[in-house]
Amino acid sequence: MKENLSRRLFIQKSMAAGISFAAFSNLSAFSIPPYPEMKLGLVTYQWGKDWDLPTLIANCEKAGLLGVELRTQHAHGVEINLSALQRTEVRKRFADSPVTCVGYGSNFEYHNPDPKILRYNIEQTKEYIKLCKDIGATGIKVKPNNLPAEVPKEKTIAQIAASLNEIGRFAQDYGQLIRVEVHGAITQKLPNMKAIFDQVTELNVKICWNSNDTDLLPPGLEGNFNMVKKWIGDTAHVRGFSISNYPYQQLFNLMAGVHFKGWVFIEATTKPVDKIAAMKEQLVLFNKIKANI
């Protein structure tokens, strides 16, 4: 326990001092992966939800989307019930392909006022953090998701932040990032995300931009982005460049302004007949937007 605590304190001090993790081979997995540029990948929700793992990897390779966020409860079946051998096999499948398992997309949330439900979500998050390490992912996606009307807003915001800090500290020992999706009818509003992150102390807890319509509420996309830009991590979700009217060019320009070099994941809810063709189309549109930054 003392050894883990000392290690966490060292990590925190190193990050605060701006020390590069590349200098420490045992810590390099903890840093945000140094992707050379923005890349397009796929969240298995919804286009990949019915594909087993070999099919998912093969289809992503065919389409040129070389990163995935594995969503929980989907046909690929990557869950904590996998044995150590099965986890190794998942890791090897990705290692033997050009497709990167960037992260895991959980549904864990930390707003519930019931202490037992809250504790369940925290403890289950920890189990999936272990899974992420075992399969070669670099982080887990979680959600704030709500501010219950019967509880003072400030109390729930503090509870969510405290939960993120707890799992963030735990994740440090497994070299994992906590990617907090801008999600939930109330919590996806950027002033609320800012209020949460104002109380987040763990530097491996980052925001996963989610391209919601609420991003465009006053003070507008740029104002809302700037509100939380210092916490933007290495992943972002988009609904599809030909599917929604979201100002993706402006978003990409803003992301370039904070030197975002991570993965942009397609998270489309449409149901194309030919999903591989749809993925290829999104890659073409993605490259056009990126070329105009």
C-alpha positions in Angstrom: 0.0 0.0 0.0 2.8 2.4 0.9 4.6 1.5 -2.3 1.5 2.3 -4.4 0.9 5.5 -2.5 4.5 6.6 -3.1 4.2 5.8 -6.8 1.1 7.8 -7.1 2.6 10.8 -5.4 5.6 10.5 -7.7 3.4 10.5 -10.7 1.4 13.5 -9.5 4.6 15.5 -8.8 6.1 14.5 -12.1 3.0 15.6 -14.1 2.8 18.9 -12.2 6.5 19.5 -13.0 6.0 18.7 -16.7 8.3 15.7 -16.7 7.9 13.6 -19.7 6.8 10.0 -19.0 8.9 8.9 -22.0 11.8 9.1 -19.6 10.3 6.5 -17.4 9.7 3.2 -19.1 7.5 1.9 -16.3 5.2 4.9 -16.5 5.0 5.4 -20.3 1.8 3.5 -20.6 0.1 5.9 -18.3 0.7 9.0 -20.4 -1.7 10.0 -23.2 -0.5 8.0 -26.2 1.7 10.1 -28.6 -0.4 9.7 -31.7 1.2 11.6 -34.6 -2.1 13.2 -35.7 -5.9 13.0 -35.3 -7.1 9.5 -36.4 -10.5 8.2 -37.1 -11.8 5.1 -35.3 -15.1 3.4 -34.4 -17.1 3.1 -31.3 -18.9 -0.2 -31.5 -22.2 1.6 -30.7 -24.1 1.2 -33.1 -22.4 0.1 -36.3 -20.3 -2.5 -34.7 -22.6 -3.8 -31.9 -23.5 -7.1 -33.7 -19.9 -8.0 -34.8 -17.9 -10.6 -32.9 -14.3 -9.6 -32.2 -12.6 -11.1 -35.3 -15.3 -9.5 -37.5 -15.0 -6.2 -35.8 -11.3 -6.1 -36.3 -11.5 -7.3 -39.9 -14.2 -4.7 -40.8 -12.3 -1.9 -39.2 -9.2 -2.9 -41.2 -11.2 -3.0 -44.4 -12.7 0.4 -43.8 -9.4 2.0 -42.7 -10.7 2.9 -39.2 -7.8 1.6 -37.3 -8.8 2.3 -33.7 -11.8 1.1 -31.7 -13.6 1.8 -28.4 -15.2 -1.5 -27.3 -18.6 -0.7 -25.9 -19.9 -2.9 -23.1 -22.7 -5.5 -23.7 -21.9 -5.8 -27.4 -21.4 -9.0 -29.5 -17.6 -8.8 -29.3 -18.1 -10.1 -25.7 -15.1 -8.3 -24.1 -16.2 -8.3 -20.4 -14.7 -9.0 -17.0 -15.9 -12.6 -17.1 -13.1 -13.3 -19.5 -10.4 -15.6 -18.1 -6.7 -14.5 -18.0 -6.1 -16.7 -21.1 -9.1 -15.1 -23.0 -7.9 -11.6 -22.1 -4.5 -12.5 -23.5 -6.1 -13.8 -26.7 -8.0 -10.5 -27.1 -4.8 -8.5 -26.7 -3.1 -10.7 -29.2 -5.9 -10.3 -31.8 -5.3 -6.6 -31.7 -1.5 -6.9 -31.6 -1.6 -9.1 -34.7 -3.7 -6.6 -36.6 -3.3 -2.9 -37.6 -6.3 -2.0 -35.4 -5.7 -0.5 -32.0 -7.8 -1.2 -29.0 -7.8 2.4 -27.7 -10.2 1.9 -24.9 -13.3 0.4 -23.3 -16.7 2.2 -23.3 -18.5 1.5 -20.1 -21.8 2.7 -18.8 -20.6 3.4 -15.2 -21.9 6.6 -13.7 -21.5 8.3 -10.3 -24.5 10.6 -9.7 -26.8 8.2 -7.9 -27.7 9.3 -4.4 -28.0 5.7 -3.2 -24.6 4.9 -1.6 -24.9 1.2 -2.5 -25.5 2.0 -6.2 -22.7 4.5 -6.2 -20.3 2.1 -4.6 -21.3 -0.7 -7.1 -20.5 1.6 -10.0 -17.1 2.6 -8.6 -16.1 -1.0 -7.8 -17.2 -2.3 -11.1 -15.3 0.5 -12.8 -12.1 -0.8 -11.1 -12.7 -4.3 -12.3 -13.0 -3.0 -15.9 -9.9 -0.9 -15.5 -8.1 -4.2 -14.8 -9.6 -5.6 -18.0 -8.4 -2.6 -20.0 -4.9 -3.2 -18.9 -5.1 -6.9 -19.7 -6.4 -6.4 -23.2 -4.0 -3.7 -24.1 -6.3 -0.7 -24.0 -5.2 2.7 -22.6 -8.3 3.8 -20.8 -11.9 3.4 -19.9 -14.8 5.7 -20.8 -17.3 6.6 -18.0 -20.1 9.1 -17.6 -21.4 11.6 -15.1 -25.0 11.2 -16.6 -27.3 13.2 -14.3 -27.9 15.7 -11.5 -30.9 14.3 -9.6 -33.6 16.9 -8.9 -34.1 15.8 -5.3 -30.4 16.4 -4.4 -28.7 19.8 -4.3 -26.7 20.2 -7.5 -23.5 21.1 -5.7 -23.7 17.9 -3.7 -24.0 15.7 -6.7 -21.3 17.5 -8.6 -18.9 17.0 -5.6 -19.9 13.3 -5.5 -19.2 12.8 -9.2 -15.8 14.5 -8.9 -14.9 12.5 -5.8 -15.8 9.3 -7.6 -13.7 10.3 -10.6 -10.8 11.0 -8.3 -11.1 7.6 -6.6 -11.1 5.7 -9.8 -8.4 8.0 -11.3 -6.1 7.1 -8.4 -6.9 3.4 -8.8 -6.3 3.6 -12.6 -2.8 5.1 -12.2 -1.5 1.7 -10.9 -2.8 0.1 -14.1 -1.5 2.7 -16.5 -5.0 3.7 -17.6 -6.7 7.0 -18.4 -10.3 7.8 -17.2 -12.1 9.3 -20.2 -15.2 11.1 -19.0 -17.8 11.3 -21.8 -19.7 14.6 -22.0 -23.0 12.8 -21.4 -26.4 13.1 -19.8 -29.2 15.6 -20.5 -28.0 17.9 -17.7 -24.4 17.0 -17.2 -23.5 17.2 -20.9 -24.0 21.0 -20.6 -20.4 22.3 -20.5 -20.8 24.6 -17.4 -21.8 21.5 -15.5 -18.8 19.5 -16.8 -16.6 22.4 -15.8 -18.0 22.4 -12.3 -17.2 18.7 -12.0 -13.7 19.0 -13.4 -12.9 22.0 -11.2 -13.0 19.5 -8.4 -11.1 16.7 -10.2 -7.5 16.4 -8.9 -6.2 13.3 -10.7 -4.4 14.2 -13.9 -5.2 10.9 -15.7 -9.0 11.9 -15.6 -9.8 13.5 -18.9 -12.8 14.7 -20.9 -14.0 12.8 -23.9 -15.7 15.4 -26.2 -19.1 14.0 -27.3 -20.3 16.4 -30.1 -23.7 17.1 -28.5 -26.2 19.7 -29.7 -25.9 21.4 -26.2 -22.3 22.3 -27.1 -23.9 25.0 -29.3 -25.8 26.7 -26.5 -24.6 30.2 -25.4 -21.8 31.1 -25.4 -21.5 28.9 -28.5 -19.1 26.1 -29.5 -15.9 28.0 -29.1 -16.9 29.4 -25.7 -18.1 26.1 -24.4 -15.0 24.3 -25.8 -12.7 26.9 -24.2 -14.5 26.4 -20.9 -13.1 22.8 -20.6 -10.3 22.7 -23.1 -7.5 22.2 -20.5 -9.1 18.8 -19.6 -9.6 17.5 -23.1 -8.0 14.1 -23.4 -7.1 11.9 -26.3 -10.6 10.8 -27.5 -13.6 12.4 -29.0 -17.0 11.1 -30.3 -18.7 12.3 -33.4 -22.1 11.4 -34.8 -21.0 11.2 -38.4 -19.8 13.9 -40.7 -22.6 13.5 -43.3 -25.3 12.6 -40.7 -25.6 15.6 -38.4 -25.4 19.4 -38.9 -22.8 19.8 -36.1 -20.0 22.3 -37.0 -17.3 19.7 -37.2 -14.9 21.9 -39.1 -15.0 24.5 -36.3 -14.6 21.7 -33.7 -11.5 20.3 -35.5 -10.0 23.8 -35.7 -10.5 24.1 -31.9 -9.1 20.7 -31.2 -6.0 21.5 -33.3 -5.7 24.6 -31.2 -5.1 22.5 -28.1 -2.8 20.1 -30.1 -5.3 17.2 -30.0 -3.5 14.2 -31.4 -5.8 11.4 -30.4 -8.7 9.4 -31.8 -12.0 10.7 -33.1 -14.5 7.9 -32.9 -17.6 7.5 -35.1 -20.6 6.9 -32.8 -23.4 7.0 -35.3 -27.0 5.8 -34.6 -28.0 5.3 -38.2 -28.5 1.8 -39.7 -26.7 1.7 -43.1 -27.1 -1.5 -45.1 -23.4 -1.6 -45.9 -21.6 -0.5 -42.8 -18.1 -0.9 -44.2 -19.0 1.4 -47.1 -20.5 3.9 -44.6 -17.3 3.7 -42.5 -15.2 4.3 -45.7 -17.4 7.3 -46.5 -16.8 8.8 -43.0 -13.1 8.4 -43.4 -13.1 10.4 -46.7 -15.1 13.2 -45.0 -12.9 13.1 -42.0 -9.8 13.5 -44.1 -11.4 16.5 -46.0 -12.2 18.2 -42.7 -8.8 17.5 -41.3 -7.1 18.9 -44.5 -8.9 22.2 -44.0 -7.6 22.8 -40.5 
